[in-house]
Amino acid sequence: MKNVLVTGGSGKAGRAVCRDLVAHGYDVLNVDVQPSADPVCPFYKVDLADLGQVMDAMQWTGGKDHPFRKFRSPDAVVHFAAVPAPDLVPEEVAFRNNVTSTYNVFDAAIRAGVKRVVWASSETTLGLPLSPQNPPAYAPIDEDHPMRPESAYALSKDLGEEMARQMQRWNPETSFIGLRLSNVMEPKDYARFAGWQDDPHVREWNLWGYIDARDCAQAVRKALEVDFSGADHFIIANADTVMNADSAELMRRIFPDVPLRKSLSGTETLLSIDKARRVLGYEPEHSWRPGK
Ligand SMILES: NC(=O)c1ccc[n+]([C@@H]2O[C@H](COP(=O)([O-])OP(=O)(O)OC[C@H]3O[C@@H](n4cnc5c(N)ncnc54)[C@H](O)[C@@H]3O)[C@@H](O)[C@H]2O)c1
């Protein structure tokens, strides 16, 4: 898994992924429609909604001394490009971009003989935005929780997971690991967290979860390196919530009727990362809390 093609490497999470992979000795190609503001690797401008362009990126046929040549058939693909949330663009635009891009990247990767695809699904597939009127079935939410996409964006990720399952069944040699990312945060975002503490409703929509971009990158690297076959999906969050209040207290106040499936310790995450820990060896190393 030496040569890794990363889609969306110019974005918030993708930049952290490229940086982490380069730091760990990978050769990385960033494939995006726009260049990165923090370039750490070569960039190839591609609209992933166009299969021809994706095939070209995945099977480079240019000059033999060109630096992209080593990505002619990348060893692995990290697919992070997407419209990254609901309500940024019209629903149909997000849906078309994300579903078409994901199909194209999965299809081109299979055609190029890529053995591992790691890609960004989303916590939104699990029923977000949650509220007292739209509570989770239980907490902590884990991968067995019912899929309840509530937007075209979340539906595009749900369908991405189905595409991964079916395309992997057609092509057993290629394995797919989908990361249901919580809300991605860079260290500079942590300045906003103090303002959320007085009103637990502000961040109830995702059970007060977050994922540090650097831990997200760690999860990607672990998913590239793990011995695995098939298509599966993992919730990726940090080990704690965005709140100072204890998680059990937050659940009692905002979701009193939601069953708790375990006794909660302090500010531990309500988006379970047990499966990611167990299968991928993922272990968050960062926290928004000072000194961690
Ligand atoms: N940001 C979050 O809180 C969050 C939470 C859960 C999941 N995710 C998922 O993680 C991934 C990365 O999110 P992000 O926050 O870094 O988003 P971002 O918007 O910062 O980056 C996405 C990148 O994808 C590129 N892109 C989009 N469509 C493209 C296309 N058709 N062709 C080529 N490039 C294209 C954009 O140019 C951009 O650089 C996305 O798949 C998103 O859905 C993000």
The ligand as a MOL file (V3000), in Angstrom:
LIG
                    3D

  0  0  0     0  0            999 V3000
M  V30 BEGIN CTAB
M  V30 COUNTS 44 48 0 0 0
M  V30 BEGIN ATOM
M  V30 1 N -16.7520 17.8590 7.5820 0
M  V30 2 C -17.4860 17.0250 8.3260 0
M  V30 3 O -17.8790 17.3460 9.4650 0
M  V30 4 C -17.8090 15.6430 7.7980 0
M  V30 5 C -18.5450 14.7560 8.6090 0
M  V30 6 C -18.8350 13.4760 8.1260 0
M  V30 7 C -18.3670 13.0890 6.8820 0
M  V30 8 N -17.6660 13.9740 6.1160 0 CHG=1
M  V30 9 C -17.2030 13.5490 4.8100 0
M  V30 10 O -15.7800 13.6420 4.8030 0
M  V30 11 C -15.3230 13.9870 3.4970 0
M  V30 12 C -14.4300 15.2140 3.5570 0
M  V30 13 O -15.1570 16.2790 4.1400 0
M  V30 14 P -14.4870 17.7250 4.3150 0
M  V30 15 O -15.0910 18.3600 5.4990 0
M  V30 16 O -13.0070 17.6040 4.2110 0 CHG=-1
M  V30 17 O -15.0640 18.4480 3.0220 0
M  V30 18 P -14.4250 19.6500 2.1630 0
M  V30 19 O -15.5460 20.3400 1.4550 0
M  V30 20 O -13.5190 20.4790 2.9990 0
M  V30 21 O -13.5490 18.8510 1.0970 0
M  V30 22 C -14.1610 18.1300 0.0630 0
M  V30 23 C -13.2640 18.2170 -1.1650 0
M  V30 24 O -13.8850 17.4480 -2.1950 0
M  V30 25 C -13.6860 18.1390 -3.4140 0
M  V30 26 N -14.7380 17.7110 -4.3560 0
M  V30 27 C -16.0760 17.7290 -4.1800 0
M  V30 28 N -16.6960 17.2610 -5.2690 0
M  V30 29 C -15.7290 16.9500 -6.1770 0
M  V30 30 C -15.7290 16.4370 -7.4980 0
M  V30 31 N -16.8790 16.1580 -8.1430 0
M  V30 32 N -14.5510 16.2200 -8.1130 0
M  V30 33 C -13.3730 16.4980 -7.4840 0
M  V30 34 N -13.3100 16.9970 -6.2320 0
M  V30 35 C -14.4760 17.2210 -5.5950 0
M  V30 36 C -13.7850 19.6210 -3.0590 0
M  V30 37 O -13.1280 20.4190 -4.0200 0
M  V30 38 C -13.0890 19.6470 -1.6870 0
M  V30 39 O -11.7150 19.9540 -1.7820 0
M  V30 40 C -16.5810 14.1720 2.6450 0
M  V30 41 O -16.8270 12.9820 1.9340 0
M  V30 42 C -17.6620 14.4260 3.6680 0
M  V30 43 O -18.9360 14.0460 3.1870 0
M  V30 44 C -17.3570 15.2290 6.5610 0
M  V30 END ATOM
M  V30 BEGIN BOND
M  V30 1 1 1 2
M  V30 2 2 2 3
M  V30 3 1 2 4
M  V30 4 1 4 5
M  V30 5 2 4 44
M  V30 6 2 5 6
M  V30 7 1 6 7
M  V30 8 2 7 8
M  V30 9 1 8 9
M  V30 10 1 8 44
M  V30 11 1 9 10
M  V30 12 1 9 42
M  V30 13 1 10 11
M  V30 14 1 11 12
M  V30 15 1 11 40
M  V30 16 1 12 13
M  V30 17 1 13 14
M  V30 18 2 14 15
M  V30 19 1 14 16
M  V30 20 1 14 17
M  V30 21 1 17 18
M  V30 22 2 18 19
M  V30 23 1 18 20
M  V30 24 1 18 21
M  V30 25 1 21 22
M  V30 26 1 22 23
M  V30 27 1 23 24
M  V30 28 1 23 38
M  V30 29 1 24 25
M  V30 30 1 25 26
M  V30 31 1 25 36
M  V30 32 1 26 27
M  V30 33 1 26 35
M  V30 34 2 27 28
M  V30 35 1 28 29
M  V30 36 1 29 30
M  V30 37 2 29 35
M  V30 38 1 30 31
M  V30 39 2 30 32
M  V30 40 1 32 33
M  V30 41 2 33 34
M  V30 42 1 34 35
M  V30 43 1 36 37
M  V30 44 1 36 38
M  V30 45 1 38 39
M  V30 46 1 40 41
M  V30 47 1 40 42
M  V30 48 1 42 43
M  V30 END BOND
M  V30 END CTAB
M  END
